[in-house]
Amino acid sequence: MNQRLVLPKRNEQGGARAKLIIFLAIFAIVVYVGYMYIPVAVDAYYFKDAMQNKADMAATQGYDSAWVTEQLKKSGRDYNVPDDAVISTTQKDNRFEVRAQFTRPISFPGYTYKYEFDHTAKSTAFLVIK
């Protein structure tokens, strides 16, 4: 009573090859998107740090808000900030608040992603000159 069920042979020779090609295509797309996006995100991260440093420096050294805006526009070239970026600085109780807004396009084949940057940096309270 020990019967073996024999299934008909199927033609599965191309199955593994097709899966490999699909995996490699998806992997290549992910790597390409990362290659295009990561430098823009890193530039934005470093620009946020520069904004915080300039706000803290202005609070401790007694600079005015125009100095902060000027310094950030100068250093924006290092972080690929567009020339049309809106940088506004306000001063309240010897503390500085710096806000920067801009859009950087990231071009992909058939699609352009717009990286929106909108960050506000505030000088820390313990650095304020009294």
N, C-alpha and C positions, 0 to 999 in steps of 0.2 A: 503494500500500500504506500510505499514511499515513492511518490511521483514527483518529478521535477517539472516545474513550469518553465518552458522554454519560450522566451519572447523573441519575436522576429528582430533581426539585426537592423538597427537604424543607421542612417548615414549621419554621424555626428563628428566628422573630421574637422569641420570648419568652426565648431562651437567655441573652442578655446581661443582660436585665433581672433574671432569676432569680439569676444569679451576683452581680450588684450588690447585690441585696437580702440574699443570704446573707452576702456580705462585710460589708455595713453592720451586719447583726445581730451578727456575731461581733466586729467592731470595737467596737460599742457595749457589748457584754458585757465585753470586755477593759478598756475605759475605765472602766466602772462598778466593776469589781473593783479596779482601781488606785485609783480615787477613794475607795473604802472602806478599802483595806488600807494604802496609803502613809502616811496620817497616823498610824496606829497604829505602824507600823514606825519612823517618824521620832521619835515620842515615846519609843519604846524605846531608840533610838540615843542620844538626848540624856540619857535617864535613866542609861544606862550610863556616859556621860561624867561626869554628876554624881556617880555612885557612886565613880568613880575619883578625882575631885577631892576629895571628902569624905574618902576613905581616905588620900590623900596629905596633906591638910591636918591630919588628926588625928595622923598620924605625925610631921609636922614641928612642930606646935604643942603636942604633948603632951596632947591631949584623950583622954578615955576612950571605950570602945566605946559607952556609952549615948548620948554626944553624937552620934556618927556616926549611930546609929539614929534618934535624934530629928530630926536635920537632914534625913535622907533622907525621913522620913515627912512633914515639913513641905514639902520641895521636891517630893514626889511628886504633890501637887495640880497643880503646874504642868505635869506630864507625863502627867496623867490616869491615874496609878497608882491602882488600886482601894484602898479602905480596908482590905480584908482581905488585902493583900499581906503576905507573910512576909519580914521583913528581919532578918537575923541578922548580928551582928558578933563576930568573935573577934580577940583580940590575942595575938600570939606574937612574942617577941623585939623588942618595940617596932614591929612591923609589924602592920598591920590587914588583915583579910580580911573583906570585906562581901559577903553573898550576898542576893539578892532574888529572890523567886519570886511570880508571880501569873499569872492568866489574864484576858485581855480578850476578851469576845465581839464578833465582827464579824457583824452580821446582814445576810444577803442574802435575797432573796425565796425562801422555801422551804428555806433552809439557814442555819445559824449556825455560823460558823467560830470556833474557840477559839484565840486567839493565846496561845501558851505562852511566858512570859518566865522565864528561869532564867539568871542571870548572876552571876559571882563576880568582884569587883574586889579586887586586892591592891595595897597601897601599895608603892612602889618602894623598893629597899634603900638607894639612895644618899641618900634624904631622911631617913633615920632619925636621930634625935637620940641621941648616945651619952653 
